[in-house]
Amino acid sequence: MLTRNRFPFMPKTVAFTAAVIFTATAVLFASGANAEPNAKDWPGFRGANGDGRSAETGWLKSWPEDGPKQLWKVTLGGGFSGLTAVDGHLYTLYSRGGRELVASFDAATGKELWSVDLDEERRDRFGNGPRSTPLVHDGRVYAVSALGQLRALKASNGETIWEHDLRQAYGARVPEWGVSAAPAIEGELLLFNVGGKPGYAIMAFDRKTGEVAWNVETDIPGYAVPITFTVGGVRQTVFFTGSNVIAVYPETGATLWKRPWKTAYDVNAAAPVFIAPDTLFVSSGYDTGSILYRLSAKQGKVGVTEVWKTRGMKNQFSSSIYHNGHIYGFDNKNLKSIDAATGEDTWRKGGLGHGSLLYADGHLLILSEGGELVLASADPKTYTEKASFQVADAKHWTVPTLYDGKLYVRNEQDLFCFDLEK
């Protein structure tokens, strides 16, 4: 179904997923708080290009035994939202006093600049508070609560610009572990995996006014953010819903292609990875595995073929990263490198649990779920660890953020800033 509007209890094996999903599915693709984003900005989950790759170079790659210098620590409150960083400011979500808040901090000092009540706090035995990471674009912050309150705010002071109660307005279903996906920007549109009533699984809003631009598909909600890319001149946005991989024209929502993808408990959480010029990597856990699709475009139509499929890389929650012909990611509790051409393992490393990672300057910055921060070479042939230290003894399921020579690490309660400047 395509509708156009004004504008063109539970098995033990899933217990950890509750909090983990929250951070894997945050925000993709943004520019910055200003119309012309700074290259160092980290405006959304997995950075400026939504691929988990930082452009920062020259940062400290030799650490003392107890880790790089800690500049500050702030106790936030409940939640698993990641940190976005734009123009010297940090943005995140956390819970306090039974409410979920959107907040801005000074990146240098950790001082809270403003906070705004977003929604009531979602509470469950797997972890309380917000899951999604805010998106910052063109002077606006876009945030989503764990119960489906979508809001656009001014980045300067948190003033509300527009908002939608996705459950009340569009029949959005709150998935098992809370609304964890977040919007993505494409042109003048804000794209989101709503998982609403029939015909409202996927939606686009005018990013400035919040008016509905289009709504399509009928599907259960997934936890992954949408990604947008171009193949053969055809621009397409891929949504990883609760039961499908769906590509649409971002301007209109018209479906380009669709492939079923079922995972136990509907945990389609890790963001798909586009590998230029024409392949797409998709993965999920619970023994489902991953696939590499090759896409082709002719006369505006997109063809999809399978290159390989494997159970050797099962992204339970943490999205993988592509670099120089290899895919780095967590196969359940094993960190792996696999050959992107074949899907075959090239190395594996255990002992990190269900961790998360980002890439920067030839290295992987890896955060274990137990709070160990590890620096390793992005070497496709062998795992080479260069440094590690224990951040804190707590659950760490939020991917770190590297911004302006500083590394920001969050657990369920606290936010740390470490100095990586030489």
N, C-alpha and C positions, 0 to 999 in steps of 0.2 A: 504494500500500500504506500503510495506517495502522495503527500499532501503539501501543497505549496501555499504559503501565506504571503504577506506583503512583500517580503524580500526574497530578487533572484537568490534426646540429649544425644551424645555424639562420640564416635570412635576416638580413641586416644590419638590415633595417627593424624587427626585433623586439629588437635588442640592448639598447636603452635601457629597454625595458619591464621587464626583470628587476627593477631596483631601484625603478623608479617605482611599480610595482604595490604594492610593499610598504607604502607610506605611504598610498596612496589607499584602502586597504581596512583600515583599522584599526577602531576601536571606535565604535559609535554611541551612544547614548542612555543616560544614567545620571543619577543624582542626585549626591551627593558622598560623601566619606568618612564623613560623619555622617548620621544619619537625616534631619535637616533640612538640605538642602544650602544653602550660601551662594550668593547670586545671581551672585557674581563667579567662582565655580568653573568650571573647564573639565575636567570629569571623564572625558571620552572624546574620541575622534577626532571633529572637527567640533563639539565643545562640548556643552553641557548638553542641547540639543535635537537634536543630530545634524544640524544644517542649515548649519554653517559660519558662523553668525552670532553675534557676540559682543555682549553687552548693555552692555559698557563704554563710557562716554562721558567727555568732558572730557580725553582724553589728547592728548599733543603731536602736532600736525599740521603743524608747521613745523620742518624738520630742517636742521642745518648741512650743508655740502657732504659732510663725511665721515660723516654719519649721526648719530643720537642717541648719547648717552653709553653706552659699553659698561661694564656693571657688573662682569661676570665672564665667564670662559671656562673650560670644563672639557673635557679630552680624555676621551672616553668609550671609543671602540673601534668596531668594525665594527657595521653595522646601519643601519636606516632607520626605526626605530620613532619615532612622534611622542611629544610630551610631554602628559601629563595633569597637571592642577594642582588640588589640593584642600586647603583648610585650611592654606595656607602650605607645602605640600609638592609636589614634582614626582615623577612616576613615569614610567619609560620602560624599554625593553629595549636591551641592547647586548651585544656579544661581546668576550671577553677570554680569552686562553690556550686557545683552541679550545672554549670553552663559551659558551652564551647565558645571560645574567643578567637578572633583574628587579631594578630598583633604585629607591630613593627618595632624593631630594635636598632640601636646604633651598632653597626658592625664592628667598630673599633673598641667599644667599651662594654657592650651588652646591655646598656641602659634601655629600658622600655620607653618608646616614644609615644605610642598610643596602643590602646586595645579596645575592641568593639565586641559586644555580645552578638554572637551569631545564632545560637540555637541552644536548646536544652542538651545536656550531656548524654550521650549514649553510654550505657553501662552494661557490661556483661562479664562473665567469668574469664574471658580471654584477654580483656584489656579495655579500659575505659577511654572515652574521649575521641577527638577527631582523628581521622585516618588520612585525609587528603592533604596534599601540599599545595599552597596557593600559587597562582599564576600571576605574574606582574607584566603588564603590557601597556605602553602609552599612557603612563600616569594613573593606571587603574590596577587594583588588586581584585582577582576573581577567586572566590573561596566557596567551598562546599562543605557543609557539616556532615557528620556521619549519619544523620537522619534525613538528608536530602534538601537542606536549605541552601539555595544558590544565591550568591550575592556579589555584586560589583561595588567596590568602594574606591574612594580617592586614596591614592598611595601616600599622599602628603599628610592626611589627618584621619583617615578611616571613615570619612563621611559616606553614607550609603548613597549610591547613584541609582541602582535598581536592584530588585530581588524577586525570586520566585520560590515558592514552596512547591518543589517538584512532585511531592506526593499528592498534595491537595489539587494542584492545577492540572497535572498530567498523569496522575495515577502511578507515579514512580514507585516501584517496589524496592524496599530496603533489603539488600541481599543479606545472607546469613551473618556476615561479619561487618555489616555496615556499609554505607556508601563510601567507597574508597577511591574510585576513579575521580578525575578532575577534568576540567575543560581544556581545550586546545584552541588556539587562535589560528584562523586562516583568513587572510584578508580582513574584511569587515565583519566576519562571523566568529562567534564563539560556539564551538562544537562540543557536544556532550553525549555520553552513553547513559541515557535516562532510564531505560528499561521500564517504560510506562505502559499505559493502556494500549489496546490494539492501534497500531500505526504510530506509536510514540516511543519506540525502542531507542531511536537515535534522533537527536534534535539539533537544530542550529538556531542561535539567537543573534540578533544584531548586537554586536559587542558594546555599542555606545548606549543604546536605548533599552536593551533587553527584550525587544519585540521578537516574536517567533518568526523566523525566516522560513523554515521548513521542518517537517517531521516525517519519518519513514520507519518502516519495518515493524514487526511484532516479535519480540524476543525478551528473554529474561536478562537482567542486567549482568554485565561482567564487571571485573575490577580493574581492567587495564585502560590506559589512556589511548586515545586515537593518535595515529601518526599520519602525516601527509607528505607525499613525494610525487615526483613526475617520472613516468616511463614512456618513452616514445612520444613525447609531447602531450601526454594525457595526465593531467593532475588528478590525483585520487587520494581520498582519506580512508584509511583502514581502521575499522572498529573491531575489537576483540570482545564480542558480547558473551553472554553466558553460555551460548551454544553454537556460535558461528564466528567465522572470520568474514567480515563484510566490507567490501570496498565501494565507495560512493563518489560521485562528483561532489566536491565540497560546495560548489555554488548552488546546487539545486537539490542534492540528496538523492538523485537518481542512482539506482544500483548499477554498478559496473560488473561486479562479480561477487560470488558468495560461495563459501565452502563450509560444511558442517564441522564443528570441533567440540566434542563433548569431553569433559573432564569430571571426575568424581566430585560431587558436592558443588558443581558448577564453578569451580575455582579456575577460571581463565583470568590470570592475574598479571603475568609478565607482559610488558609491552613488546609487540612484534618489532623486529629490527630490519630496517631496509638497508640492503647492501647494493650500492650503486654498481652498475647502471640499471639492473633489472631483476634483482632477486629479493625475496622476503623470507625472513626466518621467523617461525612461530613455535612457541614451546609452552608446555604446562606440565604440572607434576602429577602425582598419584599414578605413576607408571604409564602415563600417556606418552610423553616423549616430545619430539620436535620434528619439524619438516622444513625443507627449503623449497619454496615455490620460485619458478621462473616466470616472469610476466612479459608479455609482448603486447604491442599496441598497433592497430591498423585501422585507419578510418574511424578513429574515435572509440573503437571497441578493444577490450583488453582480453587477451588469452592467458590462461593459467595452466602451467604444467608442473608436475612434481619432479624435482631433481633428486632428492633423497629424503628418507624418513628414518628416524632412529629413536630408540628408547635410551640412548646413551647421553642425552642432555635433557633433563626434566626440570625446567624452571618452575619450582614450586611457587615462588613469589618474586624473587629478585630477577630483574631484567638483565639479559646478557649484553655484552659489548663486542662490537666487531672492530678488529684492527689488523691491517696488513694480511688479509687472507685467512685469519683465524677468528673464531668466536670464543670469547671467554665468558664463563658463567657458572652458576651453581647447578649441578646435577644432584638435586636433593641436598645432601650434606657434603658433597664433594665438589670442590672448586676444580674446574676443568678448562683445558684448551682443546678445541676441536677444529679440524680442518674444514673451512667453510665450503670447500669444493666437494668434499666427500662425506662429511659428518663424522669422520673417524676421530677417536681420541688421539691427542698428541702428548698430554700429560694430565695427571690428576693430583689433587692435594686434599687430604682429609683433615679433620680436627677443627674446622672452623664453623661447624654447624650450618645452619641456614643463614648464611651471611649475605652481605651486599658489597658492591664494588663500583669504582669509577676509574676511568683511565685519564692519565695526564703525563705528558712529556716522556713517553716510553715506559711508563710504570703503571702498575695497578695499585690503587689504594683500597684495601680490603678491610671491612669491619666484620668481625665474627659476631654471632648472636650473643656470645658471652662477654663481649666488650673488648676483645683484643683488636688493636689496630695494627695492620700489617702492610709493609711496603715491599712489593715484589716487582721484578722486571716483567715487562710484557713480552716475554720470550715464548714463541710458539712451540719450541722444542723441549724446554725443561722448566720446571718451577724453580725459580731462584729468589729466595727471600733475602732481603737486604736489611730489614729492621722490623721490630715489633715492640709494642708495649701495651699494658693493660690500662684502658681508659677508666673503667669503673666496673664494679661487680654488680651488674644489673642487666636487664634485657635490652639489647641493642638491635632493633629491627628497622632503624631509619638509616637510609643511605647517607653518608657524609656529603658535605658541600665544600668544595675548594673555591675560594674567592679572594683575590687580591693578596695572595701569599699567606692566607689564613685558612686553616681547616676547621670546619664546624661539625661537631659530632654530638648527636642527641641520643639519649635513651628515654625510658618511659617518663622520667621526671626532670632530668637535668640537661642543660645545653652547655657544651664546652667549646672554647675557642683556643686553638693551638697555633703557634707562630711557625710558619714554614718558610719565612723569608731568610735568605742567607745573610 
